[in-house]
Amino acid sequence: MTPTSSLPPGYTPPTNLLEGRAVLVTGAGQGLGQAVALACAAHGATVALLGRKPKKLEATADAIEAAGGAEPVLVPFDLAEAGTAQFEQLAHLLRRELKRLDGIAHCASHFVPLTPLAHQGLESWLVLLRVNLAAPAALTRACLPLLAAAPDASVVFTGETHGLDPAAFWGAFAIGKSALPALAKVWADELEKSGTPRMNVLVPGPMNTPQRAMSHPGEDRSRLRSAESVAVSYLYLLGPDSRGRSGETLRM
């Protein structure tokens, strides 16, 4: 089992926590990604919103601006289809539009209904591993020069409970998520001398999101924690209050 660390209990971020910073949030069109994007903007960041569906990104952007946040950058992008050249182009876009990059919150994920491993074909595996593991690595790699130029950059990968505690029927989704702590630790060790960007994994646990509705369709979702409450932990890891923490897997 991957060793895990704890978040500060009762952490309350100051309203100007991310003032002057630029943050890229993937999966920003709904669920956790949308909540994290809104929270980052509410705490001073200029946010780049990445997702597959432009209309959903526009809805998130509208909500940010209605709340008084800085105008976001919309990045329609398919993590399942992109190759190295597309990720490099994305990094150039962020440099042009934002001028800097202080953080990435990897909230996008790909999930399929629970099924035995014997029923998961190669094609399904490849998409799950690509979106949940390879794409976050490739995107971070492409943005590394931008992140390294920032004085206090931070990358947060979103883990999953069954990546830490594998169980039947979670298949390639759990297996892909289980590799994120290794990815963060390797990168943290390689960047130890520079100290930036920090690389950590956050495992939110059960929350009221569209993905949870797919994996637990009969559950009373009103009893789950909200994505908005989980977003506070992303603020902690993206902001200056978590300086010195890198290579960790933090579990809520």
Number of C-alpha atoms within 10 A of each C-alpha: 8 13 10 15 13 11 15 10 7 8 12 11 15 10 13 14 19 25 15 12 23 25 27 27 28 27 27 33 26 21 20 29 27 30 22 29 34 24 23 32 28 21 20 20 26 26 30 25 27 27 24 18 16 16 12 18 25 17 14 23 27 15 14 23 15 11 12 12 21 16 16 25 19 19 21 17 19 15 26 18 11 16 13 13 10 17 20 15 13 18 21 16 14 20 15 10 13 18 11 19 27 26 30 27 27 28 25 25 23 15 18 15 12 15 13 11 13 8 10 15 10 10 8 15 16 15 19 24 21 21 22 31 23 20 23 26 18 19 21 22 17 20 21 17 15 21 23 20 14 17 12 21 27 28 27 24 27 25 29 22 18 18 23 22 11 17 11 11 16 19 23 25 27 24 19 21 26 23 18 26 26 16 19 23 18 14 19 22 13 11 17 15 8 11 20 23 27 28 30 26 30 28 21 20 15 19 21 19 17 12 18 17 14 13 14 13 11 8 12 10 16 9 10 14 15 17 20 19 14 20 20 19 24 23 25 19 26 28 23 14 13 16 16 12 15 25 21 21 27 20 19 15
